[in-house]
Amino acid sequence: MPPARSHPGRCPEAPAGHPPPCLRYADSVAAFESGLQLDPSNAQMTQALADVAAKLVAAERLYHAAAASDLPTVSAALQARVHPDGYRAPDGSTALIAAARSNAPGVVQELLAAGAKLGSRTAAGETAHLVARRHGYEAVSRLLPAEEKASFGALFGAAAKLAGGVSAAARELAEKKRPGPTGGAAGGTDPAARQHAELKSHGERQSRDEAELAREEEAAEQRAIESSLRTRAAEEERARRDEANRVDRVALAERQRIEAEERSAVEAVAAAEEANEAEARRAAAAAERGRLVEQLKADGNAVFREGRYSDAANLYSQAAELDPHNGVLFSNRSGALTALGAYDRALADADRCVELRPDWPKGHARRAAALHGLRRFRDAVHAYDRALGLEPTDEVLVAARRQSSFALAIEADLGRRLRRLRATGLACHCLRQSSFCGRAAAPRLRAPVPLREAKQGAYGREQVRVEQEPGGVRAA
């Protein structure tokens, strides 16, 4: 028996337990080679083997073009009627799996249109869809529906059944070809007729096996399509639910936002109302304090006119506690304290009045009166000058300043006289014999009375008259 010939494009042997690397063209090459071993001179079978071997080479080129994403070469091979599944690589991958592995959506589409089988698997059990998903090629994965796991088993079983039938037919032909005990062919019939009958029987069995394989492949592809449709429907339903949930979440968020804005608006209105009420309460309290302050001030003015200076000072103090920034109250209390002879406290109130109302002349006049009472005549004159600077035409202020100025002049004249007496040694005798002893040496001048009384002529009773003499100034 001559050895089997080797043809270009012939697939290598598959590992144990895996499908053969090539299906269609490789099986046909094996069948024709087995026939030629029995009838090497059969020209028809030789031509058929050459044609199938050329198809196998073209299918291998198609496979490599798909692996290289070479769409023009793939399209040309398919137009030449090269079967897309006619070649399997050593790892069991077909042209469709190679295109999926190369992330070539255009090539995948061409192969699917040419009838490439979706259920073909590699030696590792991966389909084109699984390969695309594993590499994350979404564009290719969407073109390849997920197939059922049972399709590979059906295809592999049919292929194994076909290969087993071919091998059995080849063995049967070889047994019948051996010469019998009589030295002739088995059965004693014509060898050519017997070979023709055997080849015819083998061709019929191969046709039946191929038809059965085609039916199984069609059923597997139909199941894959149905599974893809179910998966797509499930995905669309899930997408619809997700969209509905998203719309619900957006609507909920919008309702929550509107409710939050409404709460904020209500809270703002409530806060504004509360602020208005608080302001109204403060205004009412301020108005009540103002009314009470005016009442206390009026009562103080009334008792001041009656000469009850202590009661007036108490009433002004109560009013000042309610309105500590009212300079008029401190001015009035300073006047009452001056009338009582409490010049230190009167000066403190006058200073507070000047601090609160520095441009009010009456505050400076109150301060000058308190300073006069403290016998600080020079400071009193300066205070009257500040008051007159604010109101220069006030005759009462002019008269009061003149009184403090006279007192300052008398005090200066008495000082000069005492110094002359000490110089002559008669100071002690004269002081004992005169009215200038002790504190009586100073003129008996009381502090200026309130301005209202001054306007009524109160100063006339104690008016100081100054005459110029060679010895200095004396009081009349």
Buried (B, 14 or more C-beta within 10 A) or exposed (E): EEEEBEBEBBBEEBEEEBBBBBBBBBBBBBBBBBBBBBBEEBEEBBEBBEEBBBBBBBBBBBBBBBBBBBBEBBBBBBEEEBBBBBBBBEBBBBBBBBBBBBBBBBBBBBBBEBEBBBBBBBBEEBBBBBBBBEBEBEEBBEBBBBBBEEBBEBBBEBBEBBBEBBEEBBEEBEEBBEEEEEEEBBEEEEBEEBBEEBBEEBEEBBEEBBEEBEEBBEEBBEBBEEBBEEEEEEEEEEEEEEEEEEEEEEEEEEEEEEEEEEEEEEEEEEEEEEEEEEEEEEEEEEEEEEEBBEEBBEBBBEBBEEEBBEBBBBBBBBBBEBBEEBBBBBBBBBBBBBBBEBBEBBBBBBBBBBEBBEEBBBBBBBBBBBBBBBBBBBBBBBBBEBBBEBBEEBEBBEBBBBBBBBBBBBBEBBEEBBEEBEEEEEBEEBBEEEEBEEEEBEBEBEBBBBBEEBEEEBBEEEEBEBEEEEEBBBBE
